Amino acid sequence: MNELEIKQGLKDFLCSNLGIEADALEYDTPLFSEGIGLDSIDSLEIIAYVDSTYGVSMTGVGKEHFYNIESLTAYIVAHA
């Protein structure tokens, strides 16, 4: 799986499972607080999705890796 496929998979997940409008979400859109406003419960869903879909554990990973889809993708690629 390449980076673009991972980014699109993450975006699709966020839109379909967390109710984010696709038009409001770009790969560099901040996901928490100042961005689209996800919370800690949403981060747990992201962790579960990444683990089950890409086989990469994000439990205990620093919040900087959850900043946006690009940072999530970079972490997945580096740890896959």
All heavy atoms as a GROMACS GRO file, in nm:
protein
  614
    1MET      N    1   0.085  -0.118   0.000
    1MET     CA    2   0.000   0.000   0.000
    1MET      C    3   0.090   0.125   0.000
    1MET      O    4   0.181   0.134   0.079
    1MET     CB    5  -0.088  -0.004   0.125
    1MET     CG    6  -0.210   0.081   0.116
    1MET     SD    7  -0.322   0.053   0.255
    1MET     CE    8  -0.444  -0.047   0.174
    2ASN      N    9   0.061   0.218  -0.090
    2ASN     CA   10   0.143   0.338  -0.094
    2ASN      C   11   0.084   0.450  -0.007
    2ASN      O   12  -0.026   0.436   0.047
    2ASN     CB   13   0.164   0.384  -0.239
    2ASN     CG   14   0.036   0.432  -0.305
    2ASN    OD1   15  -0.046   0.499  -0.244
    2ASN    ND2   16   0.019   0.399  -0.431
    3GLU      N   17   0.159   0.560   0.006
    3GLU     CA   18   0.116   0.669   0.093
    3GLU      C   19  -0.019   0.727   0.054
    3GLU      O   20  -0.101   0.757   0.140
    3GLU     CB   21   0.223   0.779   0.096
    3GLU     CG   22   0.345   0.743   0.176
    3GLU     CD   23   0.441   0.859   0.190
    3GLU    OE1   24   0.395   0.974   0.207
    3GLU    OE2   25   0.562   0.835   0.186
    4LEU      N   26  -0.042   0.744  -0.076
    4LEU     CA   27  -0.169   0.801  -0.120
    4LEU      C   28  -0.286   0.710  -0.083
    4LEU      O   29  -0.391   0.759  -0.039
    4LEU     CB   30  -0.167   0.828  -0.271
    4LEU     CG   31  -0.290   0.899  -0.326
    4LEU    CD1   32  -0.313   1.032  -0.257
    4LEU    CD2   33  -0.275   0.920  -0.475
    5GLU      N   34  -0.268   0.580  -0.096
    5GLU     CA   35  -0.374   0.486  -0.058
    5GLU      C   36  -0.401   0.491   0.092
    5GLU      O   37  -0.516   0.483   0.136
    5GLU     CB   38  -0.336   0.344  -0.100
    5GLU     CG   39  -0.335   0.322  -0.250
    5GLU     CD   40  -0.276   0.189  -0.290
    5GLU    OE1   41  -0.183   0.139  -0.225
    5GLU    OE2   42  -0.325   0.134  -0.392
    6ILE      N   43  -0.295   0.505   0.171
    6ILE     CA   44  -0.312   0.516   0.317
    6ILE      C   45  -0.385   0.645   0.351
    6ILE      O   46  -0.481   0.645   0.430
    6ILE     CB   47  -0.176   0.508   0.389
    6ILE    CG1   48  -0.114   0.370   0.370
    6ILE    CG2   49  -0.191   0.543   0.537
    6ILE    CD1   50   0.030   0.358   0.417
    7LYS      N   51  -0.343   0.757   0.291
    7LYS     CA   52  -0.410   0.885   0.316
    7LYS      C   53  -0.559   0.878   0.281
    7LYS      O   54  -0.643   0.923   0.359
    7LYS     CB   55  -0.344   0.997   0.234
    7LYS     CG   56  -0.210   1.039   0.286
    7LYS     CD   57  -0.149   1.148   0.197
    7LYS     CE   58  -0.011   1.185   0.244
    7LYS     NZ   59   0.050   1.289   0.158
    8GLN      N   60  -0.590   0.820   0.166
    8GLN     CA   61  -0.729   0.811   0.125
    8GLN      C   62  -0.808   0.718   0.217
    8GLN      O   63  -0.923   0.745   0.251
    8GLN     CB   64  -0.742   0.765  -0.020
    8GLN     CG   65  -0.882   0.779  -0.075
    8GLN     CD   66  -0.935   0.922  -0.068
    8GLN    OE1   67  -0.870   1.015  -0.114
    8GLN    NE2   68  -1.053   0.940  -0.011
    9GLY      N   69  -0.744   0.608   0.261
    9GLY     CA   70  -0.809   0.517   0.355
    9GLY      C   71  -0.841   0.584   0.487
    9GLY      O   72  -0.950   0.567   0.544
   10LEU      N   73  -0.746   0.664   0.537
   10LEU     CA   74  -0.769   0.738   0.662
   10LEU      C   75  -0.881   0.840   0.645
   10LEU      O   76  -0.969   0.852   0.730
   10LEU     CB   77  -0.640   0.808   0.706
   10LEU     CG   78  -0.531   0.717   0.762
   10LEU    CD1   79  -0.398   0.791   0.768
   10LEU    CD2   80  -0.569   0.664   0.899
   11LYS      N   81  -0.880   0.912   0.533
   11LYS     CA   82  -0.985   1.012   0.508
   11LYS      C   83  -1.121   0.944   0.499
   11LYS      O   84  -1.218   0.990   0.560
   11LYS     CB   85  -0.955   1.090   0.381
   11LYS     CG   86  -1.058   1.199   0.355
   11LYS     CD   87  -1.021   1.286   0.236
   11LYS     CE   88  -1.126   1.394   0.215
   11LYS     NZ   89  -1.086   1.489   0.110
   12ASP      N   90  -1.128   0.834   0.427
   12ASP     CA   91  -1.255   0.761   0.415
   12ASP      C   92  -1.304   0.716   0.552
   12ASP      O   93  -1.424   0.727   0.584
   12ASP     CB   94  -1.240   0.640   0.323
   12ASP     CG   95  -1.217   0.679   0.178
   12ASP    OD1   96  -1.240   0.796   0.141
   12ASP    OD2   97  -1.174   0.591   0.100
   13PHE      N   98  -1.212   0.664   0.635
   13PHE     CA   99  -1.249   0.620   0.770
   13PHE      C  100  -1.303   0.737   0.852
   13PHE      O  101  -1.407   0.726   0.917
   13PHE     CB  102  -1.128   0.557   0.841
   13PHE     CG  103  -1.152   0.538   0.988
   13PHE    CD1  104  -1.228   0.432   1.034
   13PHE    CD2  105  -1.101   0.628   1.080
   13PHE    CE1  106  -1.252   0.414   1.170
   13PHE    CE2  107  -1.125   0.612   1.216
   13PHE     CZ  108  -1.201   0.504   1.261
   14LEU      N  109  -1.230   0.848   0.852
   14LEU     CA  110  -1.271   0.963   0.932
   14LEU      C  111  -1.408   1.015   0.889
   14LEU      O  112  -1.491   1.050   0.973
   14LEU     CB  113  -1.166   1.074   0.923
   14LEU     CG  114  -1.030   1.042   0.986
   14LEU    CD1  115  -0.928   1.147   0.947
   14LEU    CD2  116  -1.042   1.032   1.137
   15CYS      N  117  -1.432   1.016   0.760
   15CYS     CA  118  -1.561   1.066   0.710
   15CYS      C  119  -1.676   0.969   0.740
   15CYS      O  120  -1.782   1.009   0.787
   15CYS     CB  121  -1.553   1.094   0.561
   15CYS     SG  122  -1.442   1.231   0.521
   16SER      N  123  -1.652   0.841   0.717
   16SER     CA  124  -1.761   0.745   0.734
   16SER      C  125  -1.785   0.706   0.879
   16SER      O  126  -1.898   0.685   0.920
   16SER     CB  127  -1.738   0.621   0.649
   16SER     OG  128  -1.621   0.553   0.691
   17ASN      N  129  -1.680   0.697   0.960
   17ASN     CA  130  -1.696   0.650   1.097
   17ASN      C  131  -1.706   0.761   1.201
   17ASN      O  132  -1.762   0.739   1.307
   17ASN     CB  133  -1.582   0.556   1.134
   17ASN     CG  134  -1.590   0.426   1.058
   17ASN    OD1  135  -1.589   0.425   0.936
   17ASN    ND2  136  -1.600   0.317   1.131
   18LEU      N  137  -1.649   0.878   1.172
   18LEU     CA  138  -1.651   0.986   1.270
   18LEU      C  139  -1.737   1.103   1.226
   18LEU      O  140  -1.741   1.207   1.291
   18LEU     CB  141  -1.508   1.032   1.301
   18LEU     CG  142  -1.414   0.922   1.354
   18LEU    CD1  143  -1.277   0.981   1.386
   18LEU    CD2  144  -1.472   0.853   1.476
   19GLY      N  145  -1.805   1.088   1.113
   19GLY     CA  146  -1.902   1.188   1.070
   19GLY      C  147  -1.844   1.320   1.022
   19GLY      O  148  -1.910   1.422   1.030
   20ILE      N  149  -1.723   1.318   0.970
   20ILE     CA  150  -1.661   1.440   0.920
   20ILE      C  151  -1.700   1.458   0.774
   20ILE      O  152  -1.700   1.363   0.697
   20ILE     CB  153  -1.508   1.432   0.935
   20ILE    CG1  154  -1.472   1.416   1.082
   20ILE    CG2  155  -1.441   1.554   0.874
   20ILE    CD1  156  -1.330   1.373   1.106
   21GLU      N  157  -1.734   1.580   0.738
   21GLU     CA  158  -1.767   1.611   0.600
   21GLU      C  159  -1.641   1.604   0.515
   21GLU      O  160  -1.540   1.666   0.549
   21GLU     CB  161  -1.828   1.750   0.590
   21GLU     CG  162  -1.964   1.764   0.655
   21GLU     CD  163  -2.071   1.684   0.583
   21GLU    OE1  164  -2.064   1.672   0.459
   21GLU    OE2  165  -2.161   1.631   0.652
   22ALA      N  166  -1.645   1.532   0.405
   22ALA     CA  167  -1.529   1.516   0.318
   22ALA      C  168  -1.478   1.650   0.265
   22ALA      O  169  -1.357   1.669   0.252
   22ALA     CB  170  -1.563   1.422   0.202
   23ASP      N  171  -1.568   1.743   0.241
   23ASP     CA  172  -1.528   1.875   0.191
   23ASP      C  173  -1.448   1.954   0.294
   23ASP      O  174  -1.373   2.045   0.258
   23ASP     CB  175  -1.650   1.956   0.149
   23ASP     CG  176  -1.721   1.896   0.029
   23ASP    OD1  177  -1.659   1.815  -0.044
   23ASP    OD2  178  -1.839   1.930   0.007
   24ALA      N  179  -1.466   1.923   0.421
   24ALA     CA  180  -1.397   1.995   0.528
   24ALA      C  181  -1.265   1.932   0.566
   24ALA      O  182  -1.195   1.983   0.654
   24ALA     CB  183  -1.488   2.002   0.652
   25LEU      N  184  -1.229   1.822   0.501
   25LEU     CA  185  -1.111   1.747   0.543
   25LEU      C  186  -1.012   1.730   0.429
   25LEU      O  187  -1.040   1.662   0.330
   25LEU     CB  188  -1.154   1.609   0.595
   25LEU     CG  189  -1.046   1.519   0.651
   25LEU    CD1  190  -0.976   1.584   0.769
   25LEU    CD2  191  -1.105   1.385   0.692
   26GLU      N  192  -0.899   1.794   0.443
   26GLU     CA  193  -0.786   1.776   0.352
   26GLU      C  194  -0.680   1.696   0.426
   26GLU      O  195  -0.688   1.680   0.548
   26GLU     CB  196  -0.730   1.912   0.307
   26GLU     CG  197  -0.829   2.000   0.232
   26GLU     CD  198  -0.874   1.939   0.100
   26GLU    OE1  199  -0.795   1.866   0.037
   26GLU    OE2  200  -0.989   1.965   0.061
   27TYR      N  201  -0.579   1.650   0.357
   27TYR     CA  202  -0.475   1.570   0.422
   27TYR      C  203  -0.396   1.649   0.526
   27TYR      O  204  -0.337   1.592   0.616
   27TYR     CB  205  -0.380   1.510   0.318
   27TYR     CG  206  -0.446   1.414   0.223
   27TYR    CD1  207  -0.404   1.405   0.091
   27TYR    CD2  208  -0.551   1.331   0.263
   27TYR    CE1  209  -0.464   1.316   0.002
   27TYR    CE2  210  -0.612   1.242   0.174
   27TYR     CZ  211  -0.567   1.236   0.044
   27TYR     OH  212  -0.625   1.148  -0.044
   28ASP      N  213  -0.394   1.783   0.514
   28ASP     CA  214  -0.320   1.865   0.608
   28ASP      C  215  -0.409   1.937   0.710
   28ASP      O  216  -0.362   2.019   0.788
   28ASP     CB  217  -0.232   1.966   0.534
   28ASP     CG  218  -0.311   2.064   0.449
   28ASP    OD1  219  -0.433   2.043   0.428
   28ASP    OD2  220  -0.250   2.162   0.400
   29THR      N  221  -0.538   1.907   0.711
   29THR     CA  222  -0.631   1.968   0.806
   29THR      C  223  -0.603   1.916   0.947
   29THR      O  224  -0.600   1.794   0.968
   29THR     CB  225  -0.777   1.934   0.770
   29THR    OG1  226  -0.804   1.977   0.637
   29THR    CG2  227  -0.874   1.999   0.866
   30PRO      N  228  -0.581   2.005   1.045
   30PRO     CA  229  -0.563   1.959   1.183
   30PRO      C  230  -0.687   1.883   1.230
   30PRO      O  231  -0.800   1.925   1.205
   30PRO     CB  232  -0.545   2.088   1.262
   30PRO     CG  233  -0.497   2.188   1.161
   30PRO     CD  234  -0.567   2.150   1.033
   31LEU      N  235  -0.665   1.770   1.296
   31LEU     CA  236  -0.777   1.685   1.336
   31LEU      C  237  -0.836   1.721   1.471
   31LEU      O  238  -0.954   1.700   1.494
   31LEU     CB  239  -0.732   1.539   1.337
   31LEU     CG  240  -0.683   1.482   1.204
   31LEU    CD1  241  -0.632   1.339   1.222
   31LEU    CD2  242  -0.793   1.489   1.099
   32PHE      N  243  -0.756   1.774   1.561
   32PHE     CA  244  -0.803   1.802   1.697
   32PHE      C  245  -0.809   1.952   1.723
   32PHE      O  246  -0.767   2.032   1.641
   32PHE     CB  247  -0.713   1.731   1.798
   32PHE     CG  248  -0.722   1.581   1.786
   32PHE    CD1  249  -0.641   1.511   1.696
   32PHE    CD2  250  -0.815   1.508   1.859
   32PHE    CE1  251  -0.651   1.373   1.682
   32PHE    CE2  252  -0.827   1.371   1.845
   32PHE     CZ  253  -0.744   1.304   1.756
   33SER      N  254  -0.863   1.991   1.835
   33SER     CA  255  -0.883   2.128   1.883
   33SER      C  256  -0.902   2.231   1.773
   33SER      O  257  -1.012   2.248   1.723
   33SER     CB  258  -0.771   2.169   1.980
   33SER     OG  259  -0.645   2.165   1.918
   34GLU      N  260  -0.796   2.300   1.730
   34GLU     CA  261  -0.812   2.410   1.635
   34GLU      C  262  -0.857   2.366   1.496
   34GLU      O  263  -0.896   2.447   1.414
   34GLU     CB  264  -0.682   2.492   1.623
   34GLU     CG  265  -0.572   2.428   1.538
   34GLU     CD  266  -0.487   2.324   1.609
   34GLU    OE1  267  -0.510   2.297   1.728
   34GLU    OE2  268  -0.398   2.268   1.544
   35GLY      N  269  -0.854   2.238   1.471
   35GLY     CA  270  -0.894   2.185   1.341
   35GLY      C  271  -1.040   2.149   1.337
   35GLY      O  272  -1.127   2.231   1.366
   36ILE      N  273  -1.068   2.022   1.307
   36ILE     CA  274  -1.207   1.980   1.296
   36ILE      C  275  -1.267   1.936   1.429
   36ILE      O  276  -1.382   1.899   1.435
   36ILE     CB  277  -1.223   1.869   1.190
   36ILE    CG1  278  -1.131   1.753   1.217
   36ILE    CG2  279  -1.199   1.925   1.051
   36ILE    CD1  280  -1.150   1.637   1.123
   37GLY      N  281  -1.188   1.940   1.536
   37GLY     CA  282  -1.242   1.922   1.670
   37GLY      C  283  -1.263   1.780   1.719
   37GLY      O  284  -1.353   1.755   1.799
   38LEU      N  285  -1.182   1.686   1.672
   38LEU     CA  286  -1.193   1.550   1.726
   38LEU      C  287  -1.152   1.550   1.873
   38LEU      O  288  -1.084   1.641   1.920
   38LEU     CB  289  -1.104   1.454   1.646
   38LEU     CG  290  -1.138   1.435   1.498
   38LEU    CD1  291  -1.044   1.333   1.436
   38LEU    CD2  292  -1.282   1.392   1.480
   39ASP      N  293  -1.193   1.446   1.947
   39ASP     CA  294  -1.158   1.437   2.088
   39ASP      C  295  -1.087   1.306   2.119
   39ASP      O  296  -1.055   1.228   2.028
   39ASP     CB  297  -1.283   1.454   2.175
   39ASP     CG  298  -1.389   1.349   2.149
   39ASP    OD1  299  -1.357   1.240   2.099
   39ASP    OD2  300  -1.507   1.375   2.180
   40SER      N  301  -1.062   1.279   2.247
   40SER     CA  302  -0.985   1.161   2.287
   40SER      C  303  -1.056   1.031   2.251
   40SER      O  304  -0.989   0.931   2.219
   40SER     CB  305  -0.955   1.166   2.437
   40SER     OG  306  -1.075   1.171   2.511
   41ILE      N  307  -1.187   1.028   2.252
   41ILE     CA  308  -1.261   0.909   2.211
   41ILE      C  309  -1.236   0.881   2.063
   41ILE      O  310  -1.215   0.767   2.021
   41ILE     CB  311  -1.413   0.925   2.238
   41ILE    CG1  312  -1.440   0.949   2.387
   41ILE    CG2  313  -1.490   0.804   2.186
   41ILE    CD1  314  -1.396   0.838   2.479
   42ASP      N  315  -1.236   0.987   1.983
   42ASP     CA  316  -1.207   0.972   1.840
   42ASP      C  317  -1.066   0.918   1.819
   42ASP      O  318  -1.044   0.835   1.730
   42ASP     CB  319  -1.222   1.107   1.768
   42ASP     CG  320  -1.363   1.162   1.775
   42ASP    OD1  321  -1.459   1.083   1.765
   42ASP    OD2  322  -1.378   1.284   1.792
   43SER      N  323  -0.971   0.962   1.901
   43SER     CA  324  -0.834   0.912   1.886
   43SER      C  325  -0.827   0.762   1.912
   43SER      O  326  -0.750   0.691   1.846
   43SER     CB  327  -0.736   0.988   1.976
   43SER     OG  328  -0.759   0.960   2.112
   44LEU      N  329  -0.908   0.712   2.005
   44LEU     CA  330  -0.911   0.568   2.030
   44LEU      C  331  -0.964   0.492   1.909
   44LEU      O  332  -0.915   0.384   1.876
   44LEU     CB  333  -0.997   0.537   2.154
   44LEU     CG  334  -0.944   0.589   2.286
   44LEU    CD1  335  -1.046   0.562   2.398
   44LEU    CD2  336  -0.810   0.526   2.320
   45GLU      N  337  -1.062   0.549   1.842
   45GLU     CA  338  -1.116   0.486   1.721
   45GLU      C  339  -1.011   0.486   1.610
   45GLU      O  340  -0.999   0.389   1.535
   45GLU     CB  341  -1.244   0.557   1.677
   45GLU     CG  342  -1.359   0.532   1.773
   45GLU     CD  343  -1.491   0.582   1.718
   45GLU    OE1  344  -1.521   0.553   1.601
   45GLU    OE2  345  -1.563   0.649   1.794
   46ILE      N  346  -0.935   0.595   1.599
   46ILE     CA  347  -0.828   0.602   1.499
   46ILE      C  348  -0.722   0.496   1.530
   46ILE      O  349  -0.675   0.426   1.440
   46ILE     CB  350  -0.766   0.743   1.496
   46ILE    CG1  351  -0.868   0.844   1.443
   46ILE    CG2  352  -0.638   0.743   1.410
   46ILE    CD1  353  -0.826   0.990   1.461
   47ILE      N  354  -0.684   0.482   1.656
   47ILE     CA  355  -0.584   0.382   1.697
   47ILE      C  356  -0.632   0.242   1.659
   47ILE      O  357  -0.556   0.163   1.603
   47ILE     CB  358  -0.557   0.393   1.849
   47ILE    CG1  359  -0.477   0.519   1.879
   47ILE    CG2  360  -0.484   0.269   1.900
   47ILE    CD1  361  -0.467   0.553   2.027
   48ALA      N  362  -0.757   0.211   1.689
   48ALA     CA  363  -0.812   0.078   1.656
   48ALA      C  364  -0.814   0.056   1.506
   48ALA      O  365  -0.779  -0.053   1.458
   48ALA     CB  366  -0.952   0.063   1.715
   49TYR      N  367  -0.851   0.157   1.430
   49TYR     CA  368  -0.855   0.146   1.284
   49TYR      C  369  -0.715   0.121   1.227
   49TYR      O  370  -0.696   0.032   1.144
   49TYR     CB  371  -0.917   0.272   1.223
   49TYR     CG  372  -0.902   0.277   1.072
   49TYR    CD1  373  -0.984   0.200   0.990
   49TYR    CD2  374  -0.804   0.356   1.013
   49TYR    CE1  375  -0.969   0.203   0.852
   49TYR    CE2  376  -0.790   0.359   0.875
   49TYR     CZ  377  -0.872   0.282   0.795
   49TYR     OH  378  -0.855   0.285   0.658
   50VAL      N  379  -0.618   0.199   1.270
   50VAL     CA  380  -0.481   0.186   1.219
   50VAL      C  381  -0.425   0.048   1.253
   50VAL      O  382  -0.363  -0.017   1.169
   50VAL     CB  383  -0.391   0.299   1.273
   50VAL    CG1  384  -0.244   0.272   1.244
   50VAL    CG2  385  -0.433   0.433   1.213
   51ASP      N  386  -0.450   0.002   1.374
   51ASP     CA  387  -0.400  -0.129   1.415
   51ASP      C  388  -0.463  -0.241   1.332
   51ASP      O  389  -0.393  -0.328   1.281
   51ASP     CB  390  -0.428  -0.151   1.564
   51ASP     CG  391  -0.359  -0.276   1.619
   51ASP    OD1  392  -0.252  -0.312   1.568
   51ASP    OD2  393  -0.414  -0.336   1.713
   52SER      N  394  -0.595  -0.236   1.314
   52SER     CA  395  -0.662  -0.344   1.242
   52SER      C  396  -0.640  -0.337   1.092
   52SER      O  397  -0.633  -0.440   1.025
   52SER     CB  398  -0.811  -0.345   1.273
   52SER     OG  399  -0.874  -0.231   1.221
   53THR      N  400  -0.627  -0.219   1.036
   53THR     CA  401  -0.614  -0.203   0.891
   53THR      C  402  -0.470  -0.213   0.842
   53THR      O  403  -0.443  -0.275   0.740
   53THR     CB  404  -0.675  -0.069   0.846
   53THR    OG1  405  -0.811  -0.063   0.891
   53THR    CG2  406  -0.671  -0.055   0.695
   54TYR      N  407  -0.379  -0.152   0.917
   54TYR     CA  408  -0.240  -0.144   0.871
   54TYR      C  409  -0.143  -0.226   0.956
   54TYR      O  410  -0.024  -0.233   0.924
   54TYR     CB  411  -0.194   0.003   0.867
   54TYR     CG  412  -0.285   0.087   0.781
   54TYR    CD1  413  -0.373   0.179   0.839
   54TYR    CD2  414  -0.286   0.074   0.643
   54TYR    CE1  415  -0.458   0.254   0.761
   54TYR    CE2  416  -0.372   0.150   0.563
   54TYR     CZ  417  -0.457   0.240   0.623
   54TYR     OH  418  -0.542   0.314   0.546
   55GLY      N  419  -0.191  -0.284   1.066
   55GLY     CA  420  -0.106  -0.364   1.152
   55GLY      C  421  -0.002  -0.284   1.227
   55GLY      O  422   0.103  -0.336   1.264
   56VAL      N  423  -0.031  -0.156   1.251
   56VAL     CA  424   0.062  -0.068   1.321
   56VAL      C  425  -0.004  -0.023   1.451
   56VAL      O  426  -0.111   0.036   1.450
   56VAL     CB  427   0.096   0.056   1.234
   56VAL    CG1  428   0.182   0.155   1.311
   56VAL    CG2  429   0.165   0.013   1.105
   57SER      N  430   0.063  -0.053   1.563
   57SER     CA  431   0.010  -0.011   1.693
   57SER      C  432   0.044   0.136   1.718
   57SER      O  433   0.158   0.178   1.703
   57SER     CB  434   0.071  -0.096   1.804
   57SER     OG  435   0.027  -0.049   1.930
   58MET      N  436  -0.057   0.214   1.755
   58MET     CA  437  -0.036   0.354   1.788
   58MET      C  438  -0.066   0.382   1.935
   58MET      O  439  -0.069   0.497   1.977
   58MET     CB  440  -0.122   0.444   1.698
   58MET     CG  441  -0.081   0.438   1.552
   58MET     SD  442  -0.151   0.571   1.453
   58MET     CE  443  -0.044   0.708   1.499
   59THR      N  444  -0.084   0.278   2.013
   59THR     CA  445  -0.110   0.294   2.155
   59THR      C  446   0.011   0.359   2.221
   59THR      O  447   0.123   0.314   2.205
   59THR     CB  448  -0.139   0.158   2.220
   59THR    OG1  449  -0.250   0.097   2.153
   59THR    CG2  450  -0.170   0.173   2.368
   60GLY      N  451  -0.012   0.468   2.292
   60GLY     CA  452   0.094   0.538   2.362
   60GLY      C  453   0.180   0.628   2.275
   60GLY      O  454   0.278   0.685   2.321
   61VAL      N  455   0.143   0.645   2.149
   61VAL     CA  456   0.220   0.728   2.056
   61VAL      C  457   0.191   0.875   2.085
   61VAL      O  458   0.079   0.912   2.119
   61VAL     CB  459   0.181   0.691   1.910
   61VAL    CG1  460   0.240   0.789   1.812
   61VAL    CG2  461   0.226   0.551   1.879
   62GLY      N  462   0.291   0.960   2.071
   62GLY     CA  463   0.277   1.103   2.097
   62GLY      C  464   0.172   1.169   2.010
   62GLY      O  465   0.150   1.129   1.895
   63LYS      N  466   0.109   1.272   2.066
   63LYS     CA  467  -0.001   1.339   1.996
   63LYS      C  468   0.042   1.406   1.866
   63LYS      O  469  -0.041   1.429   1.779
   63LYS     CB  470  -0.070   1.439   2.088
   63LYS     CG  471   0.016   1.557   2.128
   63LYS     CD  472  -0.060   1.648   2.222
   63LYS     CE  473   0.028   1.765   2.262
   63LYS     NZ  474  -0.042   1.857   2.350
   64GLU      N  475   0.172   1.435   1.849
   64GLU     CA  476   0.216   1.498   1.725
   64GLU      C  477   0.192   1.409   1.602
   64GLU      O  478   0.177   1.458   1.491
   64GLU     CB  479   0.365   1.537   1.732
   64GLU     CG  480   0.461   1.422   1.738
   64GLU     CD  481   0.487   1.366   1.879
   64GLU    OE1  482   0.419   1.407   1.976
   64GLU    OE2  483   0.577   1.281   1.890
   65HIS      N  484   0.180   1.278   1.624
   65HIS     CA  485   0.154   1.186   1.514
   65HIS      C  486   0.006   1.184   1.474
   65HIS      O  487  -0.030   1.128   1.371
   65HIS     CB  488   0.201   1.045   1.549
   65HIS     CG  489   0.348   1.039   1.573
   65HIS    ND1  490   0.440   1.056   1.473
   65HIS    CD2  491   0.418   1.020   1.686
   65HIS    CE1  492   0.562   1.047   1.522
   65HIS    NE2  493   0.551   1.025   1.652
   66PHE      N  494  -0.078   1.246   1.555
   66PHE     CA  495  -0.222   1.252   1.529
   66PHE      C  496  -0.264   1.389   1.477
   66PHE      O  497  -0.382   1.418   1.468
   66PHE     CB  498  -0.301   1.224   1.658
   66PHE     CG  499  -0.292   1.080   1.704
   66PHE    CD1  500  -0.188   1.038   1.784
   66PHE    CD2  501  -0.387   0.988   1.664
   66PHE    CE1  502  -0.180   0.906   1.826
   66PHE    CE2  503  -0.381   0.857   1.706
   66PHE     CZ  504  -0.277   0.815   1.787
   67TYR      N  505  -0.168   1.474   1.443
   67TYR     CA  506  -0.199   1.612   1.406
   67TYR      C  507  -0.291   1.620   1.284
   67TYR      O  508  -0.388   1.694   1.284
   67TYR     CB  509  -0.070   1.691   1.380
   67TYR     CG  510  -0.098   1.836   1.351
   67TYR    CD1  511  -0.143   1.920   1.453
   67TYR    CD2  512  -0.083   1.888   1.224
   67TYR    CE1  513  -0.172   2.054   1.427
   67TYR    CE2  514  -0.111   2.021   1.197
   67TYR     CZ  515  -0.155   2.103   1.299
   67TYR     OH  516  -0.186   2.234   1.273
   68ASN      N  517  -0.260   1.545   1.180
   68ASN     CA  518  -0.342   1.544   1.059
   68ASN      C  519  -0.323   1.412   0.986
   68ASN      O  520  -0.249   1.325   1.032
   68ASN     CB  521  -0.311   1.666   0.969
   68ASN     CG  522  -0.165   1.673   0.929
   68ASN    OD1  523  -0.096   1.572   0.919
   68ASN    ND2  524  -0.117   1.793   0.904
   69ILE      N  525  -0.389   1.396   0.873
   69ILE     CA  526  -0.379   1.272   0.797
   69ILE      C  527  -0.236   1.249   0.750
   69ILE      O  528  -0.186   1.137   0.751
   69ILE     CB  529  -0.478   1.273   0.678
   69ILE    CG1  530  -0.621   1.262   0.732
   69ILE    CG2  531  -0.449   1.159   0.580
   69ILE    CD1  532  -0.729   1.277   0.625
   70GLU      N  533  -0.166   1.356   0.714
   70GLU     CA  534  -0.027   1.342   0.668
   70GLU      C  535   0.064   1.287   0.778
   70GLU      O  536   0.146   1.201   0.752
   70GLU     CB  537   0.026   1.476   0.617
   70GLU     CG  538  -0.038   1.517   0.486
   70GLU     CD  539   0.007   1.653   0.436
   70GLU    OE1  540   0.068   1.730   0.512
   70GLU    OE2  541  -0.021   1.681   0.319
   71SER      N  542   0.048   1.336   0.901
   71SER     CA  543   0.133   1.287   1.009
   71SER      C  544   0.097   1.144   1.048
   71SER      O  545   0.185   1.064   1.080
   71SER     CB  546   0.125   1.380   1.132
   71SER     OG  547  -0.006   1.388   1.183
   72LEU      N  548  -0.031   1.109   1.042
   72LEU     CA  549  -0.072   0.970   1.066
   72LEU      C  550  -0.011   0.878   0.961
   72LEU      O  551   0.043   0.771   0.992
   72LEU     CB  552  -0.224   0.958   1.063
   72LEU     CG  553  -0.301   1.004   1.186
   72LEU    CD1  554  -0.449   1.016   1.152
   72LEU    CD2  555  -0.280   0.907   1.301
   73THR      N  556  -0.018   0.920   0.836
   73THR     CA  557   0.038   0.840   0.726
   73THR      C  558   0.188   0.822   0.742
   73THR      O  559   0.239   0.710   0.724
   73THR     CB  560   0.006   0.906   0.590
   73THR    OG1  561  -0.136   0.916   0.576
   73THR    CG2  562   0.064   0.827   0.475
   74ALA      N  563   0.259   0.927   0.776
   74ALA     CA  564   0.404   0.918   0.794
   74ALA      C  565   0.438   0.817   0.904
   74ALA      O  566   0.532   0.737   0.889
   74ALA     CB  567   0.462   1.056   0.828
   75TYR      N  568   0.361   0.817   1.013
   75TYR     CA  569   0.386   0.721   1.120
   75TYR      C  570   0.360   0.579   1.074
   75TYR      O  571   0.439   0.488   1.101
   75TYR     CB  572   0.299   0.754   1.243
   75TYR     CG  573   0.332   0.668   1.360
   75TYR    CD1  574   0.433   0.703   1.448
   75TYR    CD2  575   0.266   0.546   1.382
   75TYR    CE1  576   0.467   0.621   1.555
   75TYR    CE2  577   0.301   0.463   1.488
   75TYR     CZ  578   0.401   0.503   1.574
   75TYR     OH  579   0.436   0.422   1.678
   76ILE      N  580   0.250   0.559   1.003
   76ILE     CA  581   0.216   0.425   0.953
   76ILE      C  582   0.324   0.374   0.859
   76ILE      O  583   0.371   0.261   0.873
   76ILE     CB  584   0.077   0.427   0.884
   76ILE    CG1  585  -0.033   0.454   0.986
   76ILE    CG2  586   0.053   0.296   0.809
   76ILE    CD1  587  -0.167   0.490   0.924
   77VAL      N  588   0.368   0.457   0.766
   77VAL     CA  589   0.471   0.416   0.669
   77VAL      C  590   0.602   0.382   0.742
   77VAL      O  591   0.668   0.283   0.710
   77VAL     CB  592   0.492   0.528   0.564
   77VAL    CG1  593   0.618   0.501   0.481
   77VAL    CG2  594   0.371   0.539   0.474
   78ALA      N  595   0.638   0.463   0.841
   78ALA     CA  596   0.764   0.439   0.913
   78ALA      C  597   0.761   0.315   1.001
   78ALA      O  598   0.867   0.258   1.032
   78ALA     CB  599   0.796   0.563   0.999
   79HIS      N  600   0.642   0.272   1.041
   79HIS     CA  601   0.632   0.160   1.135
   79HIS      C  602   0.564   0.035   1.077
   79HIS      O  603   0.539  -0.060   1.150
   79HIS     CB  604   0.560   0.204   1.262
   79HIS     CG  605   0.639   0.307   1.337
   79HIS    ND1  606   0.628   0.442   1.311
   79HIS    CD2  607   0.732   0.295   1.434
   79HIS    CE1  608   0.711   0.508   1.390
   79HIS    NE2  609   0.775   0.422   1.465
   80ALA      N  610   0.536   0.036   0.950
   80ALA     CA  611   0.472  -0.080   0.887
   80ALA      C  612   0.573  -0.189   0.858
   80ALA      O  613   0.688  -0.168   0.842
   80ALA     CB  614   0.402  -0.037   0.759
   0.00000   0.00000   0.00000
